[in-house]
Every structure is written in C-alpha cells, then in structure tokens.
Amino acid sequence: MERTLSIIKPDGVTRGLIGEVIRRLEKNDIRIVGMKMLWMTREQARGFYAVHRERPFFDSLTNFMSSGPVVVMVLEGENVIEKNRTLMGATDPTKAAEGTIRRDFATEIEKNVVHGSDAPETAAFEIGYFFNRFEIVA
C-alpha cells in the first residue's frame, strides 16, 4: 500500500468542492486515512513549497495557498500517487484530460483546486509536514 498527500486548495474549499473531490477519490478506490482543514500562514505555505523557492511563481503560489482554508488528506491505496495524479489532471486545466478534477473545476493554472504529491519521497515529506503518526488511521 502506498500513501500520498492531497490538498483541496483555497479555491476548491471556497467554491464548495470538498465533497465532490472526496467523492471522486472514494469512487476510484482511494482510501482517506487522514484528513483535516486548516488555514496555512504565509510562512507555513513557504515551508511547504520550499522546493519551488527559486521559481518565479513562488510568491504568488504561497500567497494563494495562505489566502483561505485548505483540506489536507493522506490517501492510501495501490499506486495511489499515480492514481491521484491521473484523477487531478494536468496542472494547466486547459491541458487536463476530460473528466479530471482540474479540467472540470479549475479556473486557471494556480487556482486548479487540488494538489497531490508527485513521488514517494515527496509524499513522505508532505505527509509529515501536516500529519503526525497519531493522526493517520492505519
């Protein structure tokens, strides 16, 4: 069993898409083993996205991610990283496949509703950033 982190971003929370995102995860045999809502500070967002510190979109991204509440989830399942990334669709919603979360709900590249870890190492860091072992149901 593999684990990954998923975030419903501020635009998804504000637009009432939490239930729809969860429905799509569960419909695709992805189990949620940890979940909470929080509102990141700008510094917390900067820490989470530190890998992108040198990128031109870093300030915009961290400002956006700290602009409202998010839902963070630990997902579990067979090949869950790949499965979740397929469900999310491409970062640019205009390039995302039909039926993906980003194609169906995103309004732009930054406001694309969801985030998901891209590799096992990234998932381990990202899960640990938001959850301790007592907050994840085994």
DSSP file with accessible surface (Angstrom, degrees, kcal/mol):
  #  RESIDUE AA STRUCTURE BP1 BP2  ACC     N-H-->O    O-->H-N    N-H-->O    O-->H-N    TCO  KAPPA ALPHA  PHI   PSI    X-CA   Y-CA   Z-CA
    1    1 A M              0   0  158      0, 0.0     2,-0.3     0, 0.0    77,-0.2   0.000 360.0 360.0 360.0 135.4    0.0    0.0    0.0
    2    2 A E  E     -A   77   0A  57     75,-1.9    75,-2.1     2,-0.0     2,-0.3  -0.760 360.0-151.8-108.8 153.1    1.2    3.4   -1.0
    3    3 A R  E     +A   76   0A  84     -2,-0.3     2,-0.3    73,-0.2    73,-0.2  -0.939  15.5 171.7-124.1 152.8    0.4    6.8    0.6
    4    4 A T  E     -A   75   0A   0     71,-2.0    71,-3.0    -2,-0.3     2,-0.4  -0.949  29.7-112.9-148.9 166.1    0.3   10.3   -0.7
    5    5 A L  E     -A   74   0A   0     -2,-0.3   112,-1.8    69,-0.2     2,-0.4  -0.860  26.7-173.3-105.0 140.2   -0.8   13.8    0.3
    6    6 A S  E     -AB  73 116A   1     67,-2.6    67,-2.8    -2,-0.4     2,-0.4  -0.987   3.4-165.1-128.7 140.7   -3.7   15.6   -1.3
    7    7 A I  E     -AB  72 115A   0    108,-2.5   108,-2.2    -2,-0.4     2,-0.8  -0.996  15.9-148.9-126.0 131.0   -4.8   19.2   -0.7
    8    8 A I  E     -AB  71 114A   0     63,-2.9    63,-1.8    -2,-0.4   106,-0.3  -0.900  36.7-136.3 -91.1 114.4   -8.0   20.8   -1.7
    9    9 A K    >>  -     0   0   11    104,-2.8     4,-2.3    -2,-0.8     3,-0.6  -0.137  23.3 -92.5 -72.5 168.5   -6.8   24.3   -2.3
   10   10 A P  H 3> S+     0   0    3      0, 0.0     4,-2.8     0, 0.0     5,-0.2   0.846 125.4  54.0 -52.1 -36.7   -8.5   27.5   -1.1
   11   11 A D  H 3> S+     0   0   14      1,-0.2     4,-1.9     2,-0.2     6,-0.1   0.901 109.6  47.8 -67.5 -37.0  -10.4   27.9   -4.4
   12   12 A G  H <4>S+     0   0    0     -3,-0.6     5,-2.9   101,-0.2     6,-0.4   0.903 114.4  45.9 -68.8 -39.6  -11.8   24.4   -4.1
   13   13 A V  H ><5S+     0   0   21     -4,-2.3     3,-1.7    56,-0.3     5,-0.2   0.958 113.6  48.5 -66.7 -49.6  -12.8   25.0   -0.4
   14   14 A T  H 3<5S+     0   0  110     -4,-2.8    -2,-0.2     1,-0.3    -1,-0.2   0.862 111.0  51.1 -59.7 -35.7  -14.4   28.4   -1.1
   15   15 A R  T 3<5S-     0   0  113     -4,-1.9    -1,-0.3    -5,-0.2    -2,-0.2   0.376 116.3-112.3 -87.5   5.7  -16.3   27.0   -4.1
   16   16 A G  T < 5S+     0   0   62     -3,-1.7     4,-0.3    -4,-0.2    -3,-0.2   0.848  74.5 133.2  72.1  36.3  -17.8   24.1   -2.1
   17   17 A L     >< +     0   0   18     -5,-2.9     4,-2.5     1,-0.2     5,-0.2   0.368  34.9 100.3-101.7   5.5  -15.9   21.4   -3.9
   18   18 A I  H  > S+     0   0   46     -6,-0.4     4,-2.5    -5,-0.2     5,-0.2   0.949  86.0  45.3 -56.1 -51.9  -14.7   19.4   -0.9
   19   19 A G  H  > S+     0   0   50      1,-0.2     4,-2.7     2,-0.2    -1,-0.2   0.891 112.4  51.2 -60.9 -39.8  -17.4   16.7   -1.2
   20   20 A E  H  > S+     0   0   49     -4,-0.3     4,-2.2     2,-0.2    -1,-0.2   0.917 110.9  47.6 -66.3 -42.4  -17.0   16.4   -5.0
   21   21 A V  H  X S+     0   0    2     -4,-2.5     4,-2.1     2,-0.2    -2,-0.2   0.952 114.3  46.8 -63.5 -47.5  -13.2   15.8   -4.7
   22   22 A I  H  X S+     0   0   28     -4,-2.5     4,-2.8    -5,-0.2     5,-0.3   0.918 109.9  54.3 -60.8 -41.9  -13.7   13.3   -1.9
   23   23 A R  H  X S+     0   0  109     -4,-2.7     4,-2.6    -5,-0.2    -1,-0.2   0.930 108.8  48.3 -58.2 -44.0  -16.5   11.5   -3.9
   24   24 A R  H  X S+     0   0   32     -4,-2.2     4,-0.9     2,-0.2    -1,-0.2   0.887 111.7  49.7 -66.6 -37.6  -14.1   11.2   -6.8
   25   25 A L  H ><>S+     0   0    0     -4,-2.1     5,-1.8     2,-0.2     3,-0.9   0.965 114.6  43.3 -62.6 -52.3  -11.3    9.8   -4.7
   26   26 A E  H ><5S+     0   0  118     -4,-2.8     3,-1.7     1,-0.3    -2,-0.2   0.869 108.1  58.8 -64.5 -36.1  -13.6    7.2   -3.0
   27   27 A K  H 3<5S+     0   0  145     -4,-2.6    -1,-0.3     1,-0.3    -2,-0.2   0.767 105.4  52.2 -63.2 -23.7  -15.2    6.3   -6.3
   28   28 A N  T <<5S-     0   0   63     -3,-0.9    -1,-0.3    -4,-0.9    -2,-0.2   0.006 123.3-102.6-104.6  28.0  -11.7    5.3   -7.5
   29   29 A D  T < 5S+     0   0  133     -3,-1.7     2,-0.6     1,-0.2    49,-0.3   0.819  73.2 144.9  58.2  34.6  -10.9    3.1   -4.6
   30   30 A I      < -     0   0    4     -5,-1.8     2,-0.4    -6,-0.1    -1,-0.2  -0.931  39.3-146.2-103.1 124.2   -8.7    5.6   -2.9
   31   31 A R  E     -C   76   0A 119     45,-2.5    45,-2.8    -2,-0.6     2,-0.6  -0.760   3.9-140.3 -94.1 134.4   -8.9    5.4    0.9
   32   32 A I  E     +C   75   0A  38     -2,-0.4    43,-0.2    43,-0.2     3,-0.1  -0.839  26.6 169.0 -92.3 118.4   -8.6    8.6    3.1
   33   33 A V  E     +     0   0A   3     41,-2.7   104,-3.4    -2,-0.6     2,-0.3   0.389  68.0  21.6-112.3   1.5   -6.6    7.7    6.2
   34   34 A G  E     +C   74   0A   7     40,-1.0    40,-2.5   102,-0.2    -1,-0.3  -0.913  66.2 165.3-164.2 138.9   -6.1   11.2    7.5
   35   35 A M  E     +C   73   0A  98    100,-0.3     2,-0.3    -2,-0.3    38,-0.2  -0.951   2.4 154.1-160.0 139.6   -7.9   14.5    6.9
   36   36 A K  E     -C   72   0A  59     36,-2.1    36,-2.8    -2,-0.3     2,-0.4  -0.978  32.7-126.1-160.3 157.1   -8.1   18.0    8.4
   37   37 A M  E     +C   71   0A 108     -2,-0.3     2,-0.3    34,-0.2    34,-0.2  -0.881  38.4 157.3-104.3 138.0   -9.0   21.5    7.5
   38   38 A L  E     -C   70   0A  43     32,-2.2    32,-3.1    -2,-0.4     2,-0.5  -0.957  39.6-128.8-151.2 167.9   -6.5   24.3    8.3
   39   39 A W        -     0   0  157     -2,-0.3     2,-0.1    30,-0.2    27,-0.1  -0.945  30.8-143.5-123.9 104.3   -5.5   27.8    7.2
   40   40 A M        -     0   0    2     -2,-0.5    28,-0.1    25,-0.5     2,-0.1  -0.425   9.1-129.9 -68.2 143.0   -1.8   28.0    6.5
   41   41 A T     >  -     0   0   76     -2,-0.1     4,-2.4     1,-0.1     5,-0.2  -0.406  32.3-104.9 -76.5 167.9    0.1   31.1    7.3
   42   42 A R  H  > S+     0   0   90      1,-0.2     4,-2.6     2,-0.2     5,-0.2   0.908 123.9  52.5 -62.2 -39.7    2.3   32.5    4.6
   43   43 A E  H  > S+     0   0  128      2,-0.2     4,-2.2     1,-0.2    -1,-0.2   0.886 108.0  50.1 -64.9 -38.6    5.4   31.1    6.3
   44   44 A Q  H  > S+     0   0   86      2,-0.2     4,-2.5     1,-0.2    -1,-0.2   0.916 111.8  48.3 -64.7 -41.7    3.8   27.6    6.5
   45   45 A A  H  X S+     0   0    0     -4,-2.4     4,-2.5     1,-0.2    -2,-0.2   0.909 110.2  51.8 -64.0 -40.9    3.0   27.8    2.8
   46   46 A R  H  < S+     0   0   53     -4,-2.6    -2,-0.2     1,-0.2    -1,-0.2   0.898 111.1  48.1 -62.9 -39.1    6.5   29.0    2.1
   47   47 A G  H >< S+     0   0   26     -4,-2.2     3,-1.1     2,-0.2    -2,-0.2   0.915 111.6  49.3 -66.4 -41.9    7.9   26.0    4.0
   48   48 A F  H 3< S+     0   0    5     -4,-2.5     3,-0.4     1,-0.2    -2,-0.2   0.907 119.5  36.8 -64.4 -42.3    5.6   23.5    2.3
   49   49 A Y  T >< S+     0   0   10     -4,-2.5     3,-2.6     1,-0.2    -1,-0.2   0.121  77.8 124.8 -97.9  22.6    6.6   24.8   -1.2
   50   50 A A  G X   +     0   0   30     -3,-1.1     3,-2.2     1,-0.3     4,-0.2   0.807  63.9  68.7 -54.1 -31.1   10.3   25.5   -0.4
   51   51 A V  G 3  S+     0   0  126     -3,-0.4     3,-0.3     1,-0.3    -1,-0.3   0.779 101.9  47.1 -60.3 -23.4   11.3   23.3   -3.3
   52   52 A H  G X  S+     0   0   52     -3,-2.6     3,-2.3     1,-0.2     6,-0.3   0.265  75.9 118.9-100.2  11.5    9.9   26.0   -5.6
   53   53 A R  T <  S+     0   0  122     -3,-2.2    -1,-0.2     1,-0.3    -2,-0.1   0.804  77.3  45.4 -50.4 -37.4   11.6   28.9   -3.8
   54   54 A E  T 3  S+     0   0  174     -3,-0.3    -1,-0.3    -4,-0.2    -2,-0.1   0.531  91.2 104.2 -87.1  -5.2   13.6   30.0   -6.8
   55   55 A R  S X  S-     0   0  132     -3,-2.3     3,-1.6     1,-0.1     4,-0.3  -0.481  78.2-123.9 -78.4 150.0   10.7   29.7   -9.3
   56   56 A P  T 3  S+     0   0  131      0, 0.0     4,-0.3     0, 0.0     3,-0.3   0.763 109.6  54.2 -65.8 -22.2    9.0   32.9  -10.5
   57   57 A F  T 3> S+     0   0   84      1,-0.2     4,-2.9     2,-0.1     5,-0.2   0.449  78.5 100.8 -91.0   1.0    5.6   31.8   -9.3
   58   58 A F  H <> S+     0   0    6     -3,-1.6     4,-2.7    -6,-0.3     5,-0.3   0.912  83.2  43.2 -56.1 -50.9    6.7   31.1   -5.7
   59   59 A D  H  > S+     0   0   85     -4,-0.3     4,-2.4    -3,-0.3    -1,-0.2   0.928 116.3  47.7 -63.9 -43.9    5.4   34.3   -4.1
   60   60 A S  H  > S+     0   0   60     -4,-0.3     4,-2.5     2,-0.2    -2,-0.2   0.930 113.8  48.1 -62.1 -44.7    2.1   34.1   -6.0
   61   61 A L  H  X S+     0   0   13     -4,-2.9     4,-2.9     2,-0.2    -2,-0.2   0.936 113.6  45.3 -62.9 -47.3    1.6   30.4   -5.1
   62   62 A T  H  X S+     0   0    0     -4,-2.7     4,-1.1    -5,-0.2    -1,-0.2   0.866 112.5  51.8 -70.7 -32.5    2.4   30.9   -1.4
   63   63 A N  H  < S+     0   0   78     -4,-2.4     3,-0.3    -5,-0.3    -1,-0.2   0.930 113.2  45.7 -63.8 -45.3    0.2   33.9   -1.2
   64   64 A F  H >< S+     0   0   15     -4,-2.5     3,-1.9     1,-0.2     4,-0.3   0.939 110.2  52.3 -62.7 -46.6   -2.7   32.0   -2.8
   65   65 A M  H 3< S+     0   0    0     -4,-2.9   -25,-0.5     1,-0.3     3,-0.3   0.721 113.3  45.3 -67.8 -17.6   -2.2   28.9   -0.6
   66   66 A S  T 3< S+     0   0   21     -4,-1.1    -1,-0.3    -3,-0.3    -2,-0.2   0.278  90.3  89.2-104.7  12.4   -2.3   31.1    2.6
   67   67 A S  S <  S-     0   0   69     -3,-1.9    -1,-0.1     1,-0.1    -2,-0.1   0.562 100.7 -12.2 -86.7  -9.1   -5.4   33.1    1.4
   68   68 A G  S    S-     0   0    4     -3,-0.3   -28,-0.4    -4,-0.3    -1,-0.1  -0.977  91.2 -51.6-173.9 176.8   -8.0   30.7    2.8
   69   69 A P        -     0   0   35      0, 0.0     2,-0.3     0, 0.0   -56,-0.3  -0.276  46.0-166.4 -67.0 152.2   -8.7   27.3    4.4
   70   70 A V  E     - C   0  38A   0    -32,-3.1   -32,-2.2   -57,-0.1     2,-0.5  -0.889  18.2-131.2-129.1 160.9   -7.5   24.1    2.7
   71   71 A V  E     -AC   8  37A   6    -63,-1.8   -63,-2.9    -2,-0.3     2,-0.4  -0.984  22.3-163.7-114.4 119.6   -8.3   20.5    3.3
   72   72 A V  E     -AC   7  36A   0    -36,-2.8   -36,-2.1    -2,-0.5     2,-0.4  -0.876  11.1-177.9-104.5 138.3   -5.3   18.2    3.6
   73   73 A M  E     -AC   6  35A   0    -67,-2.8   -67,-2.6    -2,-0.4     2,-0.6  -0.993  26.9-140.8-137.2 143.7   -5.7   14.5    3.3
   74   74 A V  E     -AC   5  34A   0    -40,-2.5   -41,-2.7    -2,-0.4   -40,-1.0  -0.923  28.9-161.6 -99.0 123.0   -3.5   11.4    3.5
   75   75 A L  E     -AC   4  32A   0    -71,-3.0   -71,-2.0    -2,-0.6     2,-0.4  -0.831   6.2-167.4-107.2 147.8   -4.6    9.0    0.8
   76   76 A E  E     +AC   3  31A  24    -45,-2.8   -45,-2.5    -2,-0.3     2,-0.3  -0.985  28.3  97.5-136.4 144.3   -3.8    5.3    0.7
   77   77 A G  E >  S-A    2   0A   7    -75,-2.1   -75,-1.9    -2,-0.4     3,-1.3  -0.908  72.8 -48.3 163.0 175.0   -4.1    2.6   -2.0
   78   78 A E  T 3  S-     0   0  128      1,-0.3     5,-0.1    -2,-0.3    -2,-0.0  -0.531 124.5 -10.7 -69.7 127.9   -2.4    0.6   -4.7
   79   79 A N  T 3> S+     0   0  104     -2,-0.3     4,-2.7     1,-0.1    -1,-0.3   0.850  87.4 162.4  49.8  40.2   -0.4    3.0   -6.9
   80   80 A V  H <>  +     0   0    0     -3,-1.3     4,-2.8     1,-0.2     5,-0.3   0.817  64.1  57.7 -65.8 -30.4   -2.2    5.9   -5.1
   81   81 A I  H  > S+     0   0   11     -4,-0.2     4,-2.3     2,-0.2    -1,-0.2   0.975 113.9  37.7 -63.2 -52.4    0.3    8.6   -6.2
   82   82 A E  H  > S+     0   0  136      2,-0.2     4,-2.4     1,-0.2    -2,-0.2   0.918 117.0  52.3 -64.2 -42.7   -0.2    7.8   -9.9
   83   83 A K  H  X S+     0   0   70     -4,-2.7     4,-2.2     1,-0.2    -1,-0.2   0.924 111.8  45.8 -60.8 -45.5   -4.0    7.2   -9.5
   84   84 A N  H  X S+     0   0    2     -4,-2.8     4,-2.4     2,-0.2    -1,-0.2   0.911 111.3  51.9 -66.1 -41.2   -4.5   10.5   -7.7
   85   85 A R  H  X S+     0   0   91     -4,-2.3     4,-2.2    -5,-0.3    -1,-0.2   0.891 109.4  50.7 -65.6 -35.5   -2.4   12.4  -10.2
   86   86 A T  H  < S+     0   0   95     -4,-2.4    -1,-0.2     1,-0.2    -2,-0.2   0.929 110.9  48.8 -65.2 -44.1   -4.5   10.9  -13.0
   87   87 A L  H  < S+     0   0   26     -4,-2.2    14,-2.7     1,-0.2    15,-0.2   0.870 111.9  49.6 -62.9 -37.8   -7.7   12.0  -11.3
   88   88 A M  H  < S-     0   0    1     -4,-2.4    14,-2.5    12,-0.2    15,-0.3   0.911  99.0-153.5 -67.4 -44.6   -6.4   15.5  -10.7
   89   89 A G     <  -     0   0   12     -4,-2.2     7,-0.1    -5,-0.2    -1,-0.1  -0.219  39.2 -26.3  90.3 175.2   -5.3   16.0  -14.4
   90   90 A A        -     0   0   44      2,-0.2     6,-0.2     5,-0.1     5,-0.1  -0.204  60.7-116.0 -60.5 150.3   -2.6   18.3  -15.7
   91   91 A T  S    S+     0   0   72      4,-0.1    -1,-0.1     1,-0.1    17,-0.1   0.888 108.3  64.9 -54.6 -43.2   -1.6   21.4  -13.7
   92   92 A D  S >> S-     0   0   35      1,-0.2     3,-2.1     3,-0.0     4,-0.6  -0.749  80.8-151.6 -82.6 111.7   -2.9   23.6  -16.6
   93   93 A P  G >4 S+     0   0   14      0, 0.0     3,-0.6     0, 0.0    -1,-0.2   0.791  93.5  62.3 -60.1 -24.2   -6.6   22.9  -16.7
   94   94 A T  G 34 S+     0   0  106      1,-0.2    -3,-0.1    -3,-0.1    -2,-0.0   0.716 110.0  41.3 -72.8 -17.5   -6.7   23.6  -20.4
   95   95 A K  G <4 S+     0   0  161     -3,-2.1    -1,-0.2    -5,-0.1     2,-0.1   0.402  92.7 110.3-105.3  -2.1   -4.3   20.7  -20.9
   96   96 A A  S << S-     0   0    2     -3,-0.6     3,-0.1    -4,-0.6    -7,-0.1  -0.470  75.7-103.4 -75.7 147.6   -6.0   18.4  -18.4
   97   97 A A    >   -     0   0   64     -2,-0.1     3,-1.7   -11,-0.1     6,-0.3  -0.298  45.3 -87.1 -67.4 152.2   -7.9   15.3  -19.7
   98   98 A E  T 3  S+     0   0  141      1,-0.2    -1,-0.1     5,-0.1     3,-0.1  -0.279 113.6  24.8 -56.1 140.2  -11.7   15.3  -19.9
   99   99 A G  T 3  S+     0   0   47      1,-0.3    -1,-0.2    -3,-0.1     2,-0.1   0.410  90.9 126.7  84.6  -2.5  -13.3   14.2  -16.6
  100  100 A T  S <> S-     0   0   12     -3,-1.7     4,-2.5     1,-0.1    -1,-0.3  -0.491  71.7-113.7 -84.5 161.3  -10.4   15.2  -14.4
  101  101 A I  H  > S+     0   0    1    -14,-2.7     4,-2.3     1,-0.2     5,-0.5   0.931 115.9  46.0 -59.3 -46.6  -10.8   17.4  -11.4
  102  102 A R  H  > S+     0   0   12    -14,-2.5     4,-1.6   -15,-0.2    -1,-0.2   0.892 112.9  48.8 -68.5 -38.3   -8.8   20.2  -12.8
  103  103 A R  H  4 S+     0   0   97    -15,-0.3    -1,-0.2    -6,-0.3    -2,-0.2   0.913 117.7  41.9 -65.1 -40.3  -10.5   20.1  -16.3
  104  104 A D  H  < S+     0   0   65     -4,-2.5    -2,-0.2     1,-0.1    -1,-0.2   0.807 134.3  11.1 -78.0 -29.8  -13.9   20.1  -14.7
  105  105 A F  H  < S+     0   0   43     -4,-2.3    -3,-0.2    -5,-0.2    -2,-0.2   0.628  90.5 107.1-128.3 -20.3  -13.4   22.7  -11.9
  106  106 A A     <  -     0   0   19     -4,-1.6     6,-0.2    -5,-0.5     3,-0.1  -0.356  40.8-166.4 -69.4 148.4  -10.1   24.7  -12.2
  107  107 A T  S    S-     0   0   87      4,-2.1     2,-0.3     1,-0.3     5,-0.2   0.598  70.4 -11.4-106.7 -18.1  -10.3   28.3  -13.3
  108  108 A E  S    S-     0   0   92      3,-1.1    -1,-0.3   -17,-0.1     0, 0.0  -0.960  81.8 -81.9-167.1 176.1   -6.5   28.8  -14.0
  109  109 A I  S    S+     0   0   93     -2,-0.3     3,-0.3     1,-0.2    -1,-0.1   0.907 127.6  36.7 -58.3 -46.5   -3.1   27.2  -13.5
  110  110 A E  S    S+     0   0   39      1,-0.2     2,-1.7    -3,-0.1    -1,-0.2   0.926 115.6  53.3 -74.8 -44.0   -2.7   28.4  -10.0
  111  111 A K  S    S+     0   0   80      1,-0.2    -4,-2.1  -100,-0.1    -3,-1.1  -0.522  70.1 136.5 -90.5  70.5   -6.4   28.1   -8.9
  112  112 A N        -     0   0    2     -2,-1.7     2,-2.3    -3,-0.3    -6,-0.2   0.027  63.7-124.4-112.7  25.0   -6.6   24.5  -10.0
  113  113 A V  S    S+     0   0    0     -8,-0.1  -104,-2.8    -3,-0.1     2,-0.3  -0.128  77.4  47.0  74.5 -43.9   -8.5   23.1   -7.0
  114  114 A V  E     -B    8   0A   1     -2,-2.3     2,-0.4  -106,-0.3  -106,-0.2  -0.930  52.7-160.0-136.1 157.4   -6.1   20.3   -5.9
  115  115 A H  E     -B    7   0A  25   -108,-2.2  -108,-2.5    -2,-0.3     2,-0.3  -0.973  15.7-178.9-127.9 145.4   -2.5   19.5   -5.1
  116  116 A G  E     -B    6   0A   4     -2,-0.4  -110,-0.2  -110,-0.2    -2,-0.0  -0.996  33.4-102.1-145.1 143.2   -1.1   16.0   -5.0
  117  117 A S        -     0   0    0   -112,-1.8   -32,-0.1    -2,-0.3   -33,-0.1  -0.269  24.0-152.7 -58.4 148.8    2.4   14.6   -4.2
  118  118 A D        +     0   0   93      1,-0.2    -1,-0.1   -33,-0.0     3,-0.1   0.501  69.4  13.7-106.0  -6.1    4.4   13.6   -7.3
  119  119 A A  S  > S-     0   0   23      1,-0.1     4,-2.9   -38,-0.0     5,-0.2  -0.982  79.8-100.6-161.3 160.7    6.6   10.8   -5.9
  120  120 A P  H  > S+     0   0   72      0, 0.0     4,-2.3     0, 0.0     5,-0.1   0.882 121.5  49.7 -56.1 -39.9    7.1    8.6   -2.9
  121  121 A E  H  > S+     0   0  142      2,-0.2     4,-1.9     1,-0.2     5,-0.2   0.915 112.8  46.5 -66.8 -42.3    9.8   10.9   -1.4
  122  122 A T  H  > S+     0   0   42      2,-0.2     4,-3.0     1,-0.2     5,-0.2   0.915 111.0  53.1 -64.1 -43.7    7.7   14.0   -1.9
  123  123 A A  H  X S+     0   0    2     -4,-2.9     4,-3.0     1,-0.2     5,-0.3   0.915 106.9  52.0 -59.8 -42.4    4.7   12.2   -0.4
  124  124 A A  H  X S+     0   0   68     -4,-2.3     4,-2.0    -5,-0.2    -1,-0.2   0.934 113.8  43.3 -61.8 -45.6    6.7   11.3    2.7
  125  125 A F  H  X S+     0   0  110     -4,-1.9     4,-1.4     2,-0.2    -2,-0.2   0.949 116.4  47.1 -63.1 -48.5    7.8   14.9    3.2
  126  126 A E  H  X S+     0   0   15     -4,-3.0     4,-1.0     2,-0.2    -2,-0.2   0.897 111.8  48.9 -65.9 -40.7    4.4   16.4    2.5
  127  127 A I  H >X S+     0   0   21     -4,-3.0     4,-2.6    -5,-0.2     3,-0.8   0.951 112.2  49.8 -62.3 -46.0    2.5   13.9    4.8
  128  128 A G  H 3< S+     0   0   53     -4,-2.0    -1,-0.2    -5,-0.3    -2,-0.2   0.752 102.0  63.6 -64.8 -23.6    5.0   14.6    7.6
  129  129 A Y  H 3< S+     0   0   78     -4,-1.4    -1,-0.2     1,-0.2    -2,-0.2   0.857 120.6  19.3 -67.9 -34.8    4.6   18.4    7.1
  130  130 A F  H << S+     0   0   20     -4,-1.0     2,-0.4    -3,-0.8    -2,-0.2   0.628 121.1  50.2-110.0 -23.1    0.9   18.2    8.1
  131  131 A F     <  -     0   0   12     -4,-2.6     2,-0.2    -5,-0.2    -1,-0.1  -0.957  54.8-154.6-127.1 143.7    0.3   15.0   10.0
  132  132 A N    >   -     0   0   79     -2,-0.4     3,-1.9    -3,-0.1     4,-0.3  -0.643  44.6 -97.4-102.7 171.4    1.9   13.1   12.9
  133  133 A R  G >  S+     0   0  196      1,-0.3     3,-0.8    -2,-0.2    -1,-0.0   0.745 121.2  59.8 -64.5 -21.4    1.5    9.3   13.2
  134  134 A F  G 3  S+     0   0  158      1,-0.2    -1,-0.3     3,-0.1    -3,-0.0   0.628  99.7  57.9 -79.7 -12.3   -1.4    9.6   15.6
  135  135 A E  G <  S+     0   0   79     -3,-1.9     2,-0.5     2,-0.1  -100,-0.3   0.393  92.4  79.3 -97.3   0.7   -3.5   11.5   13.0
  136  136 A I  S <  S-     0   0   29     -3,-0.8     2,-0.5    -4,-0.3  -102,-0.2  -0.949  75.4-137.6-114.3 125.5   -3.3    8.8   10.4
  137  137 A V              0   0   96   -104,-3.4    -3,-0.1    -2,-0.5    -2,-0.1  -0.697 360.0 360.0 -81.6 123.0   -5.5    5.7   10.7
  138  138 A A              0   0  107     -2,-0.5    -1,-0.0     0, 0.0     0, 0.0  -0.382 360.0 360.0 -79.6 360.0   -3.6    2.6    9.8
